[in-house]
């Protein structure tokens, strides 16, 4: 497959995901390297939705360590239970934050971030990383994002 995406902007969010999912699936098809796949997922999501930051943190020696991402520089390491990413890891659950300033213990990697969604990556019943998405807008994420971002992670 060519590495160009067909980006649609004039549709609602759900239609954008429906258009993007098969394209991400094609990008991942036949590629076994996890880092390459994470990089392409981050790039595709950033390009389609123009969020502030899209990326992965991977569990390494009891910390989340920065993986492939698109956006401004980010925190390199996050402890379990700390910030939104660390809490999603600790709880093994999706967390949607409408206003990061209201989240207890939020780690401000970028002062431009206003809302966030973090989804755990679960492999063989264990959290192995998280997908973290930040927006410069308040309340940017909802159950539609959760539904389709979980489908993106299922492609891995």
PyMOL commands that set and color helices and strands:
alter all, ss='L'
color gray80, all
select helices_A, chain A and resi 13-28+34-49+83-91+100-102+143-154
alter helices_A, ss='H'
color red, helices_A
select strands_A, chain A and resi 53-60+63-71+77-79+95-97+115-123+126-135
alter strands_A, ss='S'
color yellow, strands_A
deselect
rebuild
show_as cartoon
